[in-house]
Amino acid sequence: MVPGKDNASTFSGSDDQGSPFHEGELHIQERLGVRSQMDMPARRGIRSYMPDQHREFFSQLPFLIVGSLDREGQPWASMRVGHPGFVSSPDAQQLIVRSSPMRGDPVGDNLQVGDSIGLLGIQFHTRRRNRLNGVVSDITSSGLKLDVSQSFGNCPKYIQARSSFPEQCEANRHPEVICSESLDASMVEMISKADTFFIASSHPTPNGLKPMQGVDVSHRGGMRGFVKIDQSRRVLTVPDYTGNFFFNTLGNLLLNPRAGLLFLDFDTGDLLYLAVDVKIIWEGAELDTFEGAQRLLKMEVRKAVRAAESLPWKWSRPELSPYLSRLSKLS
């Protein structure tokens, strides 16, 4: 939780009439002086339905990034995988995901009808990504159906381009799953070489009536090793770079400072799920040591789950995002 005036208890809980943003997002936009300039673009770009290009995009994907809550309200970021077409959209208000949870998924089969859920569709090789937030409307033996609350695209910033080759790698159907309350040596190594991870966060009342209140999942990217680990192996420090100024993730964290992280090891196919408590660092000497960072996220690990050799693909070497070379100009 951020100290002082950014404590969640200081918010009135109200938001602008018709705005797609909740009070946490609006508060940060106001703090950084971008609230008025983001209002109209957000009203146009954040829709309560899926445009046809988004529906087609999701149908082409071999995997989805999922943000959801366990029964204790802890956000987790995870994945659903399948052959292209495993995600379909019968109409602009619905998305169907025909895939079961992966082994080791901390939420797994705990999703229930009525639960809030966030989805991120991302193509690494094209650097294209679309976000979708909604509510689970049906669960079957083959997967789940959700009703759309918000649908919008994101820019390609900080996405490392890489291609996958599923025909060269068979999925391990029974990966070894290791659970821990802290990071072991293999987890530290995985994080220390990562150039990509995903973060799930939630509004403190995710099943409320307002569409902007729910679960969100987002991409984070940087140079290899951009996530720093302290000597205790319990605290991660992550630079937060200039983005789209929506502040979906930070707005959630301001109100509910818990998050779920998902790291992918593109060499071994391992997945690492983390539950963390988050503090936002707005200024200070430590921030100045991270080139291009606008803020820092200090994340204390509460639980770690590693599922070995889970991903059914091999990957090409990454082509770094051109935005990474411009960080000094963006700061």
C-alpha positions in Angstrom: 0.0 0.0 0.0 1.3 3.5 -0.8 1.6 5.6 2.3 0.1 9.0 3.0 -2.5 10.5 0.8 -2.6 7.5 -1.5 -4.0 5.2 1.1 -7.2 3.5 -0.3 -9.2 4.7 2.7 -9.0 8.3 1.4 -11.1 7.6 -1.7 -14.8 8.5 -1.8 -15.6 5.6 -4.1 -17.1 7.8 -6.8 -16.1 8.2 -10.4 -16.9 10.5 -13.3 -20.3 10.1 -14.9 -19.8 7.6 -17.8 -16.1 7.3 -17.3 -14.7 3.8 -17.9 -12.2 4.3 -15.1 -12.7 3.6 -11.4 -11.6 5.9 -8.6 -8.0 4.5 -8.3 -7.3 5.0 -11.9 -8.8 8.5 -11.9 -6.8 9.4 -8.8 -3.4 8.5 -10.4 -4.4 10.3 -13.6 -5.2 13.4 -11.5 -1.9 13.1 -9.6 0.1 13.0 -12.8 -1.9 15.6 -14.6 -3.3 13.5 -17.4 -6.9 13.0 -16.3 -8.6 15.4 -18.6 -6.6 14.4 -21.7 -7.4 10.6 -21.1 -11.1 11.0 -20.7 -12.3 11.2 -24.3 -9.8 8.6 -25.8 -10.9 6.2 -23.1 -14.6 6.7 -23.7 -14.0 6.0 -27.4 -11.5 3.2 -27.0 -12.7 1.2 -24.0 -15.9 -0.5 -25.2 -18.5 -2.7 -23.5 -18.4 -5.1 -26.4 -15.7 -6.7 -28.7 -15.2 -5.1 -32.1 -14.9 -7.6 -34.9 -11.2 -7.2 -35.2 -10.7 -8.2 -31.6 -13.0 -11.2 -31.9 -11.0 -12.3 -34.9 -7.7 -11.7 -33.1 -8.6 -13.9 -30.1 -9.6 -16.7 -32.4 -6.1 -16.8 -33.9 -4.3 -17.3 -30.6 -2.7 -20.5 -29.2 -2.8 -19.1 -25.7 -4.4 -16.6 -23.4 -3.1 -14.8 -20.3 -5.8 -15.0 -17.5 -6.2 -12.9 -14.4 -8.5 -14.3 -11.7 -9.0 -14.6 -8.0 -8.7 -17.6 -5.7 -11.3 -18.1 -2.9 -9.3 -15.8 -0.6 -9.4 -13.0 -3.0 -5.8 -13.3 -4.0 -5.2 -12.3 -7.7 -3.3 -14.7 -9.9 -2.0 -14.5 -13.4 -2.1 -17.8 -15.4 -2.5 -19.2 -18.9 -4.9 -21.2 -21.0 -3.5 -22.9 -24.1 -4.9 -24.7 -27.1 -4.8 -24.9 -30.9 -5.8 -21.6 -32.7 -9.5 -21.5 -32.6 -9.8 -22.7 -29.0 -11.1 -19.2 -28.2 -14.2 -18.1 -30.1 -16.7 -15.3 -30.0 -20.4 -16.1 -30.9 -21.2 -12.4 -30.6 -19.7 -9.1 -29.5 -20.8 -9.6 -25.9 -19.4 -13.2 -25.3 -16.1 -15.1 -25.5 -15.8 -18.9 -25.2 -12.5 -20.5 -24.1 -12.4 -24.2 -24.7 -9.4 -25.1 -22.6 -8.8 -26.6 -19.1 -6.5 -25.0 -16.5 -2.9 -26.0 -16.7 -1.3 -28.2 -14.1 0.0 -25.9 -11.2 -2.5 -23.1 -12.0 -3.1 -21.6 -8.5 -6.8 -20.9 -9.3 -7.2 -24.0 -11.4 -10.8 -25.3 -11.2 -11.8 -22.9 -8.5 -13.4 -20.4 -11.0 -17.2 -20.1 -10.5 -20.0 -18.6 -12.4 -20.2 -14.9 -11.5 -16.5 -14.5 -10.9 -14.7 -11.5 -12.5 -12.0 -12.4 -14.9 -9.4 -10.5 -17.0 -7.9 -11.8 -20.3 -5.0 -10.6 -22.3 -4.5 -11.8 -25.9 -1.0 -11.2 -27.1 1.0 -12.1 -30.2 4.7 -11.8 -29.4 5.8 -12.0 -33.0 3.5 -9.1 -34.1 3.6 -7.2 -30.8 -0.2 -7.0 -30.9 -2.3 -7.3 -27.8 -5.9 -6.8 -26.7 -7.4 -6.7 -23.3 -10.8 -8.0 -22.1 -12.4 -7.8 -18.7 -15.6 -9.7 -18.0 -17.6 -12.1 -15.8 -17.7 -15.9 -16.0 -21.2 -16.8 -17.2 -20.9 -20.6 -17.7 -18.4 -23.3 -16.9 -18.4 -26.7 -18.7 -16.1 -29.7 -18.9 -14.5 -28.2 -21.9 -13.9 -24.7 -20.6 -15.7 -21.5 -19.8 -17.8 -18.7 -21.2 -17.7 -15.1 -20.2 -19.7 -11.9 -20.7 -17.7 -8.9 -21.8 -17.5 -5.8 -19.6 -14.6 -4.0 -21.2 -12.7 -4.6 -24.4 -9.7 -2.4 -25.6 -6.4 -2.6 -27.4 -3.0 -1.8 -26.0 0.1 -0.3 -27.8 3.1 -2.6 -28.6 5.4 -0.9 -26.1 8.1 -3.1 -24.4 6.9 -6.4 -26.0 9.9 -8.5 -27.1 9.1 -10.1 -30.5 9.6 -13.9 -30.6 8.1 -16.8 -32.5 6.9 -20.1 -31.2 7.4 -23.5 -32.8 4.9 -26.0 -31.3 5.8 -28.8 -33.7 9.3 -28.9 -32.2 8.3 -29.5 -28.6 5.9 -31.9 -27.0 4.1 -30.6 -23.9 4.9 -32.3 -20.6 1.4 -33.5 -19.5 2.5 -34.0 -15.8 4.9 -31.2 -15.0 6.6 -31.1 -11.6 4.9 -28.5 -9.4 6.8 -26.9 -6.5 5.0 -24.7 -4.0 6.9 -22.4 -1.6 6.5 -19.3 0.5 9.7 -17.9 -0.8 11.9 -18.1 -4.0 14.3 -21.0 -4.4 17.4 -20.8 -6.5 15.7 -21.9 -9.7 13.0 -19.3 -9.3 15.6 -16.6 -8.7 17.4 -17.6 -11.8 14.2 -17.6 -13.8 13.3 -14.1 -12.7 16.8 -12.7 -13.0 16.9 -13.5 -16.8 13.3 -12.6 -17.6 12.5 -9.9 -20.1 8.7 -10.4 -19.8 6.1 -11.1 -17.2 2.4 -10.6 -16.6 0.6 -9.1 -13.7 -3.0 -9.6 -12.4 -4.7 -7.1 -10.1 -8.2 -6.5 -8.9 -10.5 -3.8 -7.7 -11.4 -4.5 -4.0 -15.0 -5.2 -4.9 -14.5 -7.1 -8.2 -18.0 -8.5 -8.4 -19.7 -5.1 -8.1 -22.2 -3.8 -10.5 -19.9 -1.3 -12.3 -18.1 -2.7 -15.4 -14.8 -0.9 -14.5 -14.6 -2.8 -11.2 -13.1 -6.2 -11.8 -10.0 -8.2 -12.4 -7.3 -7.0 -14.8 -4.2 -8.7 -16.3 -1.4 -6.9 -18.1 2.0 -7.3 -19.8 5.3 -6.0 -18.5 8.5 -6.0 -20.4 12.0 -4.7 -20.2 15.6 -5.5 -20.7 16.7 -9.0 -19.6 17.0 -8.8 -15.8 14.9 -5.7 -15.4 13.2 -7.3 -12.4 15.6 -7.0 -9.4 15.6 -9.4 -6.4 16.9 -8.4 -3.0 19.2 -10.6 -1.0 16.4 -12.1 1.1 14.8 -13.5 -2.0 11.5 -12.1 -0.9 11.3 -8.6 -2.5 11.2 -7.8 -6.2 11.7 -4.3 -7.5 10.1 -3.6 -10.9 10.5 -0.4 -12.9 7.2 1.1 -14.2 7.7 2.8 -17.6 5.6 5.3 -19.5 2.5 3.5 -20.8 -0.9 4.4 -22.1 -1.8 6.5 -19.1 -4.9 4.4 -18.3 -3.2 3.1 -15.1 -5.5 0.0 -15.0 -2.9 -2.0 -13.0 -1.7 0.8 -10.8 -5.2 2.0 -10.1 -6.1 -1.4 -8.8 -3.0 -1.6 -6.7 -3.7 1.7 -5.2 -7.0 0.4 -3.8 -6.0 -3.3 -3.3 -2.2 -3.7 -3.1 -2.1 -7.5 -3.9 -1.1 -8.9 -7.3 -0.4 -12.1 -9.1 2.7 -12.4 -11.3 3.4 -15.0 -14.1 6.9 -15.5 -15.5 7.5 -17.6 -18.5 10.9 -19.3 -19.1 11.1 -19.4 -22.9 14.1 -21.7 -22.8 12.8 -24.5 -20.5 9.0 -24.0 -20.8 8.7 -23.5 -17.0 5.9 -21.3 -15.6 6.3 -19.4 -12.3 3.3 -18.1 -10.5 3.8 -15.5 -7.6 1.4 -14.0 -5.1 2.8 -10.6 -4.0 2.0 -7.6 -1.8 2.8 -4.4 -3.7 4.0 -0.9 -2.7 4.2 1.9 -5.3 7.4 4.1 -5.1 6.7 7.4 -6.6 10.0 9.2 -6.1 13.4 9.0 -4.3 17.0 7.9 -4.8 16.1 4.3 -5.6 13.8 5.3 -8.5 16.7 7.4 -10.0 18.8 4.2 -10.4 16.3 2.7 -12.9 16.8 4.4 -16.2 13.5 5.5 -17.8 11.4 4.4 -14.9 8.5 6.7 -13.9 7.7 4.7 -10.7 8.8 1.5 -9.0 6.8 -1.4 -7.8 8.1 -3.1 -4.6 6.7 -6.6 -4.4 7.0 -8.9 -1.4 6.5 -12.5 -2.3 3.8 -14.3 -0.3 3.6 -17.6 -2.3 5.4 -19.1 -5.2 4.4 -22.0 -7.5 6.7 -23.3 -10.3 5.4 -25.7 -12.9 8.3 -27.2 -14.8 8.2 -27.7 -18.6 4.6 -26.6 -19.0 4.7 -24.7 -22.2 4.2 -26.8 -25.4 6.4 -24.7 -27.6 10.0 -23.8 -28.3 10.7 -20.1 -28.9 13.0 -18.1 -31.1 15.5 -15.6 -29.7 13.8 -12.4 -28.8 13.9 -9.2 -30.8 14.0 -6.5 -28.2 11.3 -3.8 -28.3 12.6 -0.6 -29.9 11.0 1.4 -27.1 13.6 0.0 -24.7 16.4 2.0 -26.5 14.3 5.1 -26.0 13.7 4.9 -22.3 16.1 7.7 -21.5 14.1 10.0 -23.9 10.8 8.9 -22.3 11.9 9.7 -18.8 
